[in-house]
Amino acid sequence: MGFRVKEDNGVGFDDFSRFQFSQRFIYEKGLWFIEAKLATIRHIYPVQSSDTSNLNSSKLRRFEINSNLKIARNINNDVKLFGDINHSRNTSNRTGDGYSEFSVVIGFDIRI
């Protein structure tokens, strides 16, 4: 859980307040390792408006949800097989400002 306030030394266009909550779960047993993470982040911009053509519109707000699942298995002392899944979803009250991304990585971690 966290809170951050950023204020620039100018007119405040880049100023924001950020509220964050995150949780992490780790499970290890034998050769297996599992980690799951979930985070939510809320940004509030007191100067930027949600509609760039109308400065009197509501103030810009962004909401983000990030999730991650990592699973790994030791093959031997030097080699680990892993899979990593990430998903992020970002929304905003500014049109066209939201996005979603998804990635999967599978590989070997080799200690040399």
Secondary structure per residue as TSV (DSSP state, phi and psi in degrees):
chain	resnum	aa	ss	phi	psi
A	1	M	-	360.0	137.7
A	2	G	E	-158.6	164.4
A	3	F	E	-144.9	137.6
A	4	R	E	-142.1	138.5
A	5	V	E	-118.9	128.6
A	6	K	E	-119.4	127.5
A	7	E	-	-129.8	128.2
A	8	D	-	-83.6	175.0
A	9	N	S	-98.2	19.3
A	10	G	S	-117.0	-132.9
A	11	V	S	-79.9	-5.5
A	12	G	S	92.2	12.7
A	13	F	T	-60.3	-35.9
A	14	D	T	-93.0	5.5
A	15	D	-	-65.5	144.1
A	16	F	E	-157.9	161.7
A	17	S	E	-116.2	136.0
A	18	R	E	-126.3	128.3
A	19	F	E	-111.5	131.3
A	20	Q	E	-135.7	138.5
A	21	F	E	-131.6	132.2
A	22	S	E	-142.4	153.5
A	23	Q	E	-139.8	141.7
A	24	R	E	-132.3	138.2
A	25	F	E	-123.9	129.8
A	26	I	E	-126.9	134.8
A	27	Y	E	-132.6	125.7
A	28	E	E	-129.8	132.0
A	29	K	E	-154.2	122.7
A	30	G	T	59.9	-121.5
A	31	L	T	-89.1	-2.3
A	32	W	E	-102.5	146.5
A	33	F	E	-137.4	127.3
A	34	I	E	-130.2	132.3
A	35	E	E	-135.1	131.0
A	36	A	E	-125.2	136.7
A	37	K	E	-132.4	144.9
A	38	L	E	-140.9	132.4
A	39	A	E	-138.8	142.3
A	40	T	E	-123.4	137.7
A	41	I	E	-134.4	134.9
A	42	R	E	-123.8	121.6
A	43	H	E	-108.0	136.3
A	44	I	E	-125.6	123.9
A	45	Y	E	-107.3	110.8
A	46	P	E	-74.1	-16.6
A	47	V	E	-106.7	-41.7
A	48	Q	E	-70.1	140.6
A	49	S	E	-97.6	158.5
A	50	S	S	-75.2	-20.4
A	51	D	S	-119.8	108.9
A	52	T	T	-65.7	-17.7
A	53	S	T	-92.2	-7.1
A	54	N	-	-134.6	99.3
A	55	L	T	-68.4	-13.3
A	56	N	T	-90.5	3.3
A	57	S	S	-72.6	175.0
A	58	S	-	-62.9	157.7
A	59	K	E	-73.1	149.2
A	60	L	E	-65.8	134.2
A	61	R	E	-135.4	140.1
A	62	R	E	-129.8	143.9
A	63	F	E	-131.0	134.6
A	64	E	E	-133.3	137.3
A	65	I	E	-124.5	125.6
A	66	N	E	-121.5	134.0
A	67	S	E	-133.2	148.5
A	68	N	E	-146.5	138.5
A	69	L	E	-131.2	124.0
A	70	K	E	-124.2	129.2
A	71	I	E	-126.2	131.6
A	72	A	E	-137.6	149.1
A	73	R	E	-136.4	127.7
A	74	N	E	-72.8	127.3
A	75	I	S	-86.3	-45.2
A	76	N	S	-153.4	-165.6
A	77	N	S	-65.7	-23.5
A	78	D	S	-112.5	-9.9
A	79	V	E	-128.0	132.9
A	80	K	E	-130.9	133.7
A	81	L	E	-95.8	135.1
A	82	F	E	-141.7	157.3
A	83	G	E	-133.6	138.3
A	84	D	E	-135.6	119.8
A	85	I	E	-116.3	128.2
A	86	N	E	-126.6	139.5
A	87	H	E	-138.9	132.3
A	88	S	E	-129.7	139.1
A	89	R	E	-133.6	124.8
A	90	N	E	-121.8	129.5
A	91	T	E	-124.3	160.9
A	92	S	E	-155.2	159.4
A	93	N	S	-88.1	6.2
A	94	R	S	-98.0	125.5
A	95	T	T	-56.7	131.5
A	96	G	T	79.9	5.4
A	97	D	-	-92.4	-13.3
A	98	G	-	-88.7	157.2
A	99	Y	E	-159.4	166.9
A	100	S	E	-137.4	141.8
A	101	E	E	-138.9	149.5
A	102	F	E	-142.3	133.6
A	103	S	E	-141.9	148.4
A	104	V	E	-130.7	129.6
A	105	V	E	-125.8	129.4
A	106	I	E	-126.7	135.4
A	107	G	E	-172.4	-173.7
A	108	F	E	-113.5	139.2
A	109	D	E	-107.9	113.1
A	110	I	E	-115.2	124.1
A	111	R	-	-90.9	126.1
A	112	I	-	-103.6	360.0
